[in-house]
């Protein structure tokens, strides 16, 4: 089972939190993001109880973490879609680097989530898709910079039938990496 955990972090502590979470038991990936949250974490475990323990013991106990929100992943099979099937990308957050995590709210219509997932699976720009419980219904990973992802989001994702709203978290992969300590992770945005 998988879940995505969103963190609000104390000012000045984002990089410390990302570094502290990487490599911890049950945590597949952690990355600083720009958007309504500060850090996004991919958690995997045998069941939801194990995910909850990882959140409580390892994530919430990390110095600097002020607030968490957990969105469990729903198996695609509940929609009649099978992961690894033709045209279906894997789960988001399986690789480091630039990415935009597009959180999609589906219209309240029968079949809209399945239609969105299938449309995303057919897009070359989408590297990962997950159906989640919570504020949003679908997460799509676009492994590009914000500047490269924005046209994909506006021209392709927003036009998928059944998409009612999106929120995007932009990864800042330089935070927490062993790189030049004086490098400005936002330098490419200036």
ZATI-480628 format. One record per atom (N, C-alpha, C): x, y, z. Coordinates in steps of 0.05 Angstrom, whole numbers, plus 5000, padded with zeros to 4 digits. Layout:
BEGIN
XYZ ...
//
This chain:
BEGIN
501749775000 500050005000 501850255000 500850464988 502250714986 500550944996 501951165004 500551415012 502451645006 501351875002 502852115000 502352285025 504452385037 504252545062 505252825056 503753025063 504353295058 505153425084 507253585084 508253705109 508454005108 507754135130 508354415135 510654405154 512654565148 515154555163 515854835174 517154835197 517955085209 519855235190 519755505190 521455665173 524455595177 525855565156 528755495157 529355205161 527355035163 527754745169 527154565146 526354665123 525454485101 527654295093 530054405088 532254225079 532954025100 532954105126 533553915147 531553685148 528953755144 526853545145 527153355122 527653465098 527953285074 530253095078 532553195088 534853025092 534252815114 532952895135 532352715157 530452485148 528652545130 526652345121 527752145101 529652225085 530652055064 532051805076 531251575067 532451325076 531251215101 529251345112 527851245136 526051015127 525550835146 523850595141 521150685131 520250565109 517650615098 517450865080 519551025079 519451265063 520951215036 519451225014 520551174988 521951424977 520851664982 522051904971 520952144987 522552344990 521752605003 522952824987 521353034981 522353254966 521053514975 522653734975 521653994981 519954084957 517754214963 515954304941 515154594946 514354724924 513254994926 510354974920 508655084937 505755064934 504555084962 502154974965 500854994991 502154835014 504054655007 505554495027 508454545023 510154465042 513054505041 514554265032 513554025039 514953775033 512853565025 513453405005 511753184997 513252925001 512052725013 513352475020 511752245009 513052054996 511851804987 512451595007 510351465018 510651265039 509551005028 510850775034 509850515026 510150325049 508150145051 508149955073 506149735065 506049525082 504249295077 501349365078 500649555096 497849625100 497649915111 495150005113 494850285123 495750325151 495450125169 496450145196 499450195197 500850055180 503750095179 504450375168 502950475149 503350745139 502850945161 500750905177 500051085199 502351085219 503450855225 505750845244 508150995233 508650965207 510951115195 510451415198 508051505193 507351785195 507751875224 506751725243 506851805271 509651785283 511051575277 513651525290 515951665276 515851675249 518151775235 517752055223 515352115213 514952365199 514252585220 512052545235 511252745254 513252795276 514952595282 517052625303 519552765293 519652835267 521952965256 521953255264 524253345275 524453625284 523853815261 522054005265 521354205245 518654155232 517653905233 515053845222 512853955240 511154125229 509054255244 506354135239 505854045215 503153945208 503453735185 501853525186 501853325165 499053275155 498853185130 496353095118 497052855101 495552635105 496052385092 493852325072 494652255047 492752175026 493451895018 491851695026 492351415018 491851374989 493451204977 493051134948 491050904946 489250934927 487250734922 488250564899 487950304901 488850124878 487350194853 488750214830 487450274805 485350054798 485749824808 483949604802 481149664812 480849844832 478149914841 476550064819 478050174800 476850304777 476650124752 477649884755 477749704732 480149754714 482149894725 484649954711 486849794724 488649684709 490749524721 493449644716 494849704738 497449834737 499349654720 500949774705 502749624687 501449544662 498849604659 497449534634 498349724612 497249684589 498049844566 497650144572 499750304569 499550584571 499350694600 499650524620 499350624648 502050674660 502650924667 505150984681 505150884710 507450864722 507650764750 506650984770 506950914795 506251094817 508151344816 507151584822 508951824824 511051794846 513151954843 515351974863 517051724865 517751614842 519551384841 522351464832 522851724827 525351814817 525952094827 528552164830 529252434838 529152624813 529552874818 529753064796 527353254795 527253414774 525153604770 522453464767 520353584778 517753464774 515653674783 513353654770 510953794780 508953574786 507853594810 505853394820 503153534818 501653464797 499053584792 496853434807 495553564825 493453444841 490853524828 489253324820 486953374804 484353304819 482453484819 479853434830 478053364807 476753134809 474953034788 472153134792 470653174770 467853244772 466353014785 464153084798 462552884812 460752744792 461952594774 460452444753 461552154753 459751964748 460551684747 462651654725 464851514732 466951464712 468951684707 468651914719 470452134713 473352074722 473651954746 476451894755 477751694736 476351484729 477551284711 478251404684 476551574674 477151714648 479551894650 479852034672 482152204676 484752044678 484651824693 487051654695 487851544668 485951454652 486551344626 487651554607 486551794608 487552014592 490452094600 490952094626 493652164635 495651944626 494751694628 496451464620 497251474590 495651614574 496251634546 498051874539 498752044559 500452274554 503352204558 504952274538 507852224540 509152374562 508152614569 509352784589 508852684618 507052504622 506252414649 507852164655 509452184678 511151954686 509951794708 507851894721 506651744743 503851834748 502151644756 499351704762 498451544787 496951674804 495751534828 493051644833 491251464842 488551554851 488751554882 487951784894 488251814923 485551894935 485351834961 483051914977 483852184990 481952364992 482452615005 481552854989 482953074992 482253324979 482253304948 483953144937 484153104908 483652814902 483152764876 482552494868 484752354854 486452504839 488552394823 491052564826 493352434826 495952574825 497352484800 498352674784 499952624760 502652744764 504752594757 507452704758 508352774730 509253024727 510453104702 513453164708 515253004698 518053024705 519553244690 518453484692 519653714678 519653954698 521054164690 521054414706 518254534704 517754734721 515154874721 514755004693 516755124683 516455264657 515655064635 516754824636 516054624616 513454484621 512654474647 510254334655 507654504651 507954764655 505554934654 503854904629 505154904605 503454864581 502054584581 503354384591 502154114592 499654124610 499954254633 497754274652 495454434640 496054664629 493954834618 492654724593 494254634574 493254554548 492354264546 493354094563 492653814561 491053704586 492053754610 490753644633 488053784638 488054054637 485554204642 483454134621 484154034598 482153984578 481153694579 482153534597 481053254600 478253274611 476353134597 473653134608 473553014637 472153154654 471953074682 473753214701 475753364691 477553514709 476153774717 475753804743 474354054752 476354254764 478654174774 480554354786 483254214789 485454374790 488054264795 489554444815 491354324829 493354464846 496054324840 498054484836 500654374829 502754434851 504254224859 506554254876 509054224859 510754414859 513154404842 515554314860 516854094852 519053994867 521454174865 522954194887 525454344888 527554124895 528453974874 530153744880 532853814892 533754064889 536354144899 536354144930 534054184943 533954194972 534453914982 536453884999 537053625010 538953454994 539953554972 541853414956 544653484965 546553314960 549353364966 550553524943 549953784943 551053954922 552354194935 553054384919 554354624929 552554764950 553454784974 551854894996 551055184991 552555324974 551855604969 549955634945 549355414931 547655434907 544855524915 543655694898 540955794903 538955604888 537355444903 535555264890 533355404873 532955664878 530955814863 532255984841 534855944837 536356114817 535256094789 534155864781 533155844754 530455984751 529256064774 526656204773 526956504771 529356614774 529756894775 529557014747 
//
